[in-house]
Amino acid sequence: MKTPVVILNFKTYLEASGENALKLAKMLESAADESGIQMMAVPQACDIYRIKEETSIPVLSQHIDNISPGSHTGSTLLNALMDNGIDGSLLNHSEKRLTLADIQEINQKLKDNDLISCICTNNVETSVAAASFNPDIVAIEPPQLIGTGISVSQAEPEVVKGTVDKVKAVNKDVKVLCGAGISTGEDMRSAIDLGAEGVLLASGIVKAKDPRNALIDLVSKL
C-alpha cells in the first residue's frame, strides 16, 4: 500500500448516496490522479458495485458482520461484498462498534482473502489491541471529535503520536491513520508530522462545496 493514503468514508450522507456516490467517487479518482496520492472510497454497500464498475479507485466496505452464509436478515456478508468487488473494509467504526472477538475473526477473514483491513479505534489502548491482530491499517478516531471540524491531529496530538509509537512497537508493518475532524491541508500535514501515514475522512470532504478541490487542498501541503 502506497502512503500517505486518504480514505474517504461516504457514511449515509445524501451527498454520497446513489448517483451522488458515483459522482463523489469519480471526484476522488480525479483528485488521486492529479495529486499522485493513494485515495480510497468507502461507500454504502448498495453503491459498491456501481463504483467498482465505473472507477479504478480502491473501494472498501463500511462494515462486515461476523456471520456465515445463511439466515441473517439485514446483516452484511463478506462473500456478497467480495462478489461486488470490494478491496477491503473498515471494521469497528465508532458508529458500528464490534467486539474484540468479532474484530479478530473478521480481520482474519479479510487477510485470508487478500483484502485490506482497516480497524478503527478510539484510543491508544484499543489501537494496541487492534495492532495485535495484524491488520493493514489502524485508524485512530477519538469519537468526541468526529464531525466537529476540530482536527484530532491538532486538538489531541498526543493521541496520534502515542498511537503511532505503540502500534509500531507491536507491529511496524501496520499503517496508522488519523481520523476525526480532518478536512484541510494543515490538518493532514499535522497528522503526517505526528507520524501518521494517512487520514480517514468523512463530512469535511463529503459536505464540501467542491469535494474535489477540498481533496486537492487536503494533500497540497505534503
URSULFEN-V107265 format. One record per backbone hydrogen bond with DSSP energy under -1.0 kcal/mol. CO is the residue of the C=O (numbers start at 0). NH is the residue of the N-H. E is the energy in kcal/mol with one decimal. If there is no record, write none. Layout:
CO:NH:E ; CO:NH:E
This chain:
4:198:-2.1 ; 5:39:-2.6 ; 6:200:-3.3 ; 7:41:-2.1 ; 9:12:-1.5 ; 12:15:-1.7 ; 13:16:-1.3 ; 16:19:-1.6 ; 17:21:-1.4 ; 18:22:-2.0 ; 19:23:-2.5 ; 20:24:-2.4 ; 21:25:-2.2 ; 22:26:-1.8 ; 23:27:-2.4 ; 24:28:-2.4 ; 25:29:-2.4 ; 26:30:-2.6 ; 27:31:-2.2 ; 28:32:-2.4 ; 29:33:-2.4 ; 30:34:-2.4 ; 31:35:-2.3 ; 37:5:-2.6 ; 39:7:-2.9 ; 40:59:-3.1 ; 41:9:-2.3 ; 43:46:-1.9 ; 44:47:-1.0 ; 46:50:-1.8 ; 47:51:-2.6 ; 48:52:-2.1 ; 49:53:-1.7 ; 50:54:-1.3 ; 57:40:-2.4 ; 58:86:-3.5 ; 60:89:-2.8 ; 64:66:-2.0 ; 69:71:-1.4 ; 71:74:-2.3 ; 75:64:-2.4 ; 76:80:-1.9 ; 77:81:-2.6 ; 78:82:-1.9 ; 79:83:-1.1 ; 80:85:-1.9 ; 81:84:-1.4 ; 86:115:-2.9 ; 87:60:-2.1 ; 88:117:-2.3 ; 90:119:-3.1 ; 92:95:-2.7 ; 98:102:-2.6 ; 99:103:-2.5 ; 100:104:-2.0 ; 101:105:-2.9 ; 102:106:-2.7 ; 103:107:-1.9 ; 104:108:-1.9 ; 105:109:-2.4 ; 106:110:-2.4 ; 107:111:-2.7 ; 108:112:-1.1 ; 109:114:-2.7 ; 110:113:-1.8 ; 115:88:-2.4 ; 116:136:-2.3 ; 117:90:-2.2 ; 118:138:-2.6 ; 120:140:-3.1 ; 122:126:-1.8 ; 123:127:-2.0 ; 124:128:-1.9 ; 125:129:-2.6 ; 126:130:-2.4 ; 127:131:-1.3 ; 129:132:-1.7 ; 130:133:-1.8 ; 135:174:-2.8 ; 136:118:-2.5 ; 137:176:-2.8 ; 138:120:-2.6 ; 139:178:-2.7 ; 141:144:-2.1 ; 144:147:-1.9 ; 150:153:-1.1 ; 150:154:-3.3 ; 151:155:-1.8 ; 155:158:-1.4 ; 155:159:-1.1 ; 156:160:-2.7 ; 157:161:-2.4 ; 158:162:-2.1 ; 159:163:-2.6 ; 160:164:-2.4 ; 161:165:-2.2 ; 162:166:-2.7 ; 163:167:-2.3 ; 164:168:-1.2 ; 165:169:-1.1 ; 166:170:-3.0 ; 170:173:-1.5 ; 174:137:-2.8 ; 175:196:-3.5 ; 176:139:-2.5 ; 177:199:-1.9 ; 179:151:-2.2 ; 183:187:-2.1 ; 184:188:-2.5 ; 185:189:-2.3 ; 186:190:-2.1 ; 187:191:-2.5 ; 188:192:-2.4 ; 189:193:-1.4 ; 190:195:-2.2 ; 191:194:-1.6 ; 196:4:-1.5 ; 197:177:-1.8 ; 198:6:-2.6 ; 200:8:-3.0 ; 201:204:-1.6 ; 201:205:-2.7 ; 202:206:-2.3 ; 204:207:-1.5 ; 209:213:-2.3 ; 210:214:-2.2 ; 211:215:-2.2 ; 212:216:-2.6 ; 213:217:-2.0 ; 214:218:-1.4 ; 216:219:-1.1 ; 218:221:-1.3
